[in-house]
């Protein structure tokens, strides 16, 4: 069922816990890969590319669940999300191809700088994302949305963790959505980026199907609970969780960036 991968009972429980937590975090603010991918790398016999591919397979279940939950309960407008999702699907596929060729250490410092900027912008502007105030309409709105979807889609296919976080901040800061609507729209785009990456990883045989389905079940449950909680508690709650997740991402990416220098 798990191919050449051998799992102990303890590791299965750890993977289920990480999958549920990742699904919950992804549903609220994105960044669930911060929890799930490092645990995947603990699995004996799993290569980094297999871990990334299997992580995508598990994540797609949680992302789909939270996207449907947001849609049903908020009736969110998809006129921005669907064009973004279409382009993000294509660029994520390209990013997945690059992931097999490019050392991730090449771009970690850039991602770290971006995360620090995201944290500073959000923390120093307490009203950001509390109330929707769309800044652009028509072609200007669509152009910015497509640029955001394309760039984040490529990143998601290549590396992944923090994708939803970047999407939400972009939708809030660039387009003027509130945090709740941004979370809802980000799930649609994030679902497309996961599917785009899988369009490469699955035919290439990089994903471990049994392990991915195990993670998928946990992600599905976490995604449902997280989306329901975000809707119930609103933008203030999402903003607090958003800052916490970005802080954790900064610590994780910062440690990964510095490790080769001090090792």
C-alpha positions as CSV (number, residue, x, y, z in Angstrom):
1,X,0.0,0.0,0.0
2,X,2.9,2.4,0.8
3,X,5.3,1.1,-1.8
4,X,8.8,0.8,-0.4
5,X,7.9,3.0,2.6
6,X,7.6,1.4,6.0
7,X,5.5,3.0,8.6
8,X,5.4,2.3,12.3
9,X,2.2,2.9,14.4
10,X,3.8,5.9,16.0
11,X,4.7,7.4,12.6
12,X,1.2,6.8,11.3
13,X,-0.3,8.6,14.2
14,X,2.2,11.5,13.8
15,X,1.3,11.8,10.1
16,X,-2.4,11.8,10.9
17,X,-2.0,14.5,13.5
18,X,0.2,16.6,11.1
19,X,-2.3,16.1,8.3
20,X,-5.3,17.2,10.4
21,X,-3.4,20.3,11.7
22,X,-2.2,21.1,8.2
23,X,-5.7,20.9,6.9
24,X,-7.0,23.2,9.7
25,X,-4.2,25.8,9.2
26,X,-4.6,25.7,5.4
27,X,-8.4,26.3,5.7
28,X,-7.9,29.3,7.9
29,X,-4.8,31.1,6.6
30,X,-2.7,28.7,4.5
31,X,0.7,27.5,5.4
32,X,-0.3,24.0,6.4
33,X,2.7,22.6,4.5
34,X,4.9,24.0,7.3
35,X,3.4,21.3,9.6
36,X,3.0,18.5,7.1
37,X,6.0,18.5,4.8
38,X,8.7,18.3,7.6
39,X,6.9,15.3,9.1
40,X,6.8,13.7,5.6
41,X,10.6,14.0,5.5
42,X,10.8,11.8,8.6
43,X,9.4,8.9,6.7
44,X,12.2,6.3,6.0
45,X,12.8,5.7,2.3
46,X,11.0,8.8,1.1
47,X,13.0,11.1,-1.2
48,X,12.4,14.9,-1.0
49,X,10.6,14.9,-4.4
50,X,8.4,12.0,-3.2
51,X,7.7,13.9,0.0
52,X,6.7,17.0,-1.9
53,X,4.5,15.0,-4.4
54,X,2.8,13.0,-1.6
55,X,2.3,16.1,0.4
56,X,0.4,17.6,-2.6
57,X,-1.8,14.5,-2.9
58,X,-2.8,14.7,0.8
59,X,-3.3,18.5,0.7
60,X,-5.7,18.4,-2.2
61,X,-8.4,16.7,-0.1
62,X,-8.3,19.3,2.6
63,X,-8.1,22.2,0.2
64,X,-11.1,20.9,-1.8
65,X,-13.1,20.4,1.4
66,X,-12.4,23.9,2.7
67,X,-13.1,25.5,-0.7
68,X,-16.5,23.8,-0.9
69,X,-17.3,24.7,2.7
70,X,-16.5,28.4,2.2
71,X,-18.4,28.5,-1.1
72,X,-21.6,26.9,0.5
73,X,-21.6,29.1,3.6
74,X,-20.4,32.4,2.2
75,X,-21.6,32.2,-1.4
76,X,-18.3,33.9,-2.4
77,X,-17.8,35.5,-5.8
78,X,-15.7,33.4,-8.0
79,X,-15.1,36.0,-10.8
80,X,-11.7,36.7,-9.3
81,X,-10.8,33.2,-8.0
82,X,-11.5,31.2,-11.2
83,X,-9.3,33.1,-13.6
84,X,-6.5,33.1,-11.0
85,X,-7.0,29.3,-10.5
86,X,-6.8,28.6,-14.2
87,X,-3.4,30.4,-14.6
88,X,-2.2,29.1,-11.2
89,X,-2.8,25.5,-12.4
90,X,-0.5,26.0,-15.4
91,X,2.2,27.8,-13.5
92,X,2.1,25.2,-10.7
93,X,2.7,22.5,-13.3
94,X,5.8,24.4,-14.5
95,X,6.9,24.9,-10.9
96,X,6.7,21.1,-10.3
97,X,8.9,20.5,-13.2
98,X,11.5,23.0,-11.9
99,X,11.3,21.3,-8.4
100,X,13.0,18.2,-9.8
101,X,15.8,20.3,-11.2
102,X,16.5,23.3,-9.0
103,X,18.0,23.2,-5.4
104,X,15.5,24.8,-3.1
105,X,18.4,26.6,-1.3
106,X,18.7,28.9,-4.2
107,X,15.4,30.7,-3.5
108,X,15.1,30.3,0.3
109,X,16.6,33.8,1.1
110,X,14.1,35.4,-1.3
111,X,11.2,33.6,0.3
112,X,12.4,34.6,3.8
113,X,12.6,38.2,2.8
114,X,9.1,38.0,1.4
115,X,7.7,36.4,4.6
116,X,9.3,39.1,6.8
117,X,7.8,41.8,4.5
118,X,4.4,40.1,4.8
119,X,4.6,40.0,8.6
120,X,5.7,43.6,8.9
121,X,2.9,44.9,6.5
122,X,0.2,42.9,8.4
123,X,1.4,43.7,11.9
124,X,1.9,47.4,11.4
125,X,-1.5,47.9,9.6
126,X,-4.1,46.5,12.1
127,X,-7.0,47.6,9.9
128,X,-5.7,45.7,6.9
129,X,-8.2,43.1,5.8
130,X,-10.8,43.8,8.5
131,X,-13.2,45.3,6.0
132,X,-13.4,44.7,2.2
133,X,-12.4,47.8,0.2
134,X,-11.7,46.7,-3.4
135,X,-9.0,48.9,-4.9
136,X,-9.4,48.0,-8.6
137,X,-12.1,47.1,-11.1
138,X,-12.3,45.7,-14.6
139,X,-9.1,45.0,-16.4
140,X,-6.9,46.4,-13.7
141,X,-8.4,44.1,-11.1
142,X,-8.1,41.0,-13.4
143,X,-4.5,41.8,-14.3
144,X,-3.4,42.1,-10.7
145,X,-5.3,38.9,-9.8
146,X,-3.7,36.9,-12.6
147,X,-0.2,38.2,-11.8
148,X,-0.7,37.1,-8.2
149,X,-2.2,33.7,-9.2
150,X,0.6,33.0,-11.7
151,X,3.4,33.8,-9.3
152,X,2.1,32.0,-6.3
153,X,1.1,29.0,-8.5
154,X,4.7,28.6,-9.7
155,X,6.0,28.8,-6.1
156,X,3.5,26.2,-4.9
157,X,4.5,23.7,-7.6
158,X,8.2,24.2,-6.9
159,X,8.2,24.3,-3.0
160,X,4.7,24.7,-1.5
161,X,4.6,25.7,2.2
162,X,3.1,29.1,2.7
163,X,1.2,29.2,-0.6
164,X,-2.1,30.0,0.9
165,X,-0.5,32.6,3.1
166,X,1.0,34.5,0.2
167,X,-2.3,34.3,-1.7
168,X,-4.3,35.7,1.2
169,X,-1.9,38.6,1.8
170,X,-2.0,39.4,-1.9
171,X,-5.8,39.4,-2.1
172,X,-5.9,41.6,1.0
173,X,-3.1,44.0,0.3
174,X,-3.2,44.2,-3.5
175,X,-6.9,43.8,-4.3
176,X,-8.6,45.0,-1.1
177,X,-10.5,41.9,0.1
178,X,-11.1,41.3,3.8
179,X,-9.4,38.3,5.4
180,X,-12.4,36.1,5.4
181,X,-13.2,36.5,1.7
182,X,-9.5,36.3,0.8
183,X,-9.3,33.0,2.6
184,X,-12.3,31.7,0.7
185,X,-10.9,32.7,-2.7
186,X,-7.4,31.5,-1.8
187,X,-8.7,28.0,-1.3
188,X,-10.0,27.9,-4.9
189,X,-6.7,29.0,-6.3
190,X,-4.7,26.7,-3.9
191,X,-6.8,23.8,-5.0
192,X,-5.8,24.5,-8.6
193,X,-2.1,24.8,-7.7
194,X,-2.2,21.5,-6.0
195,X,-3.9,19.8,-9.0
196,X,-1.4,21.5,-11.3
197,X,1.5,20.1,-9.4
198,X,-0.1,16.6,-9.3
199,X,-0.6,16.7,-13.0
200,X,3.1,16.3,-13.2
201,X,3.9,14.3,-10.1
202,X,1.3,11.6,-10.5
203,X,2.1,10.5,-14.1
204,X,5.8,10.6,-13.2
205,X,5.2,8.2,-10.3
206,X,6.6,10.5,-7.6
207,X,3.6,10.3,-5.2
208,X,3.2,7.4,-2.8
209,X,-0.5,6.8,-3.3
210,X,-1.3,5.0,-0.1
211,X,0.5,7.5,2.1
212,X,-1.1,10.4,0.2
213,X,-4.6,9.0,0.8
214,X,-3.9,8.5,4.5
215,X,-2.8,12.2,4.7
216,X,-5.8,13.1,2.6
217,X,-8.3,11.7,5.1
218,X,-6.7,13.7,7.9
219,X,-6.5,16.9,5.7
220,X,-10.1,16.5,4.8
221,X,-11.2,16.5,8.4
222,X,-8.9,19.4,9.3
223,X,-10.0,21.4,6.4
224,X,-13.7,21.1,7.2
225,X,-13.2,22.0,10.9
226,X,-10.9,24.9,10.0
227,X,-13.2,26.5,7.4
228,X,-16.2,26.2,9.7
229,X,-14.2,27.9,12.5
230,X,-12.9,30.7,10.3
231,X,-16.4,31.5,9.0
232,X,-17.8,31.5,12.6
233,X,-15.1,33.7,14.1
234,X,-14.5,36.1,11.2
235,X,-11.7,38.3,10.0
236,X,-10.2,39.2,13.4
237,X,-9.6,35.6,14.2
238,X,-8.1,34.9,10.8
239,X,-5.7,37.9,11.2
240,X,-4.3,36.6,14.5
241,X,-3.8,33.1,13.1
242,X,-2.3,34.6,9.9
243,X,0.4,36.4,11.9
244,X,1.1,33.3,14.0
245,X,1.6,31.2,10.9
246,X,3.8,33.7,9.1
247,X,5.9,34.0,12.2
248,X,6.3,30.2,12.3
249,X,7.2,30.2,8.5
250,X,9.8,32.9,9.1
251,X,11.4,30.7,11.8
252,X,11.3,27.6,9.7
253,X,12.6,29.1,6.4
254,X,15.2,31.1,8.4
255,X,16.5,28.0,10.0
256,X,16.6,26.2,6.7
257,X,18.5,29.1,5.1
258,X,21.1,29.4,7.9
259,X,21.6,25.6,8.4
260,X,24.1,25.2,5.5
261,X,26.0,28.2,6.6
262,X,26.6,27.1,10.2
263,X,26.7,23.3,9.6
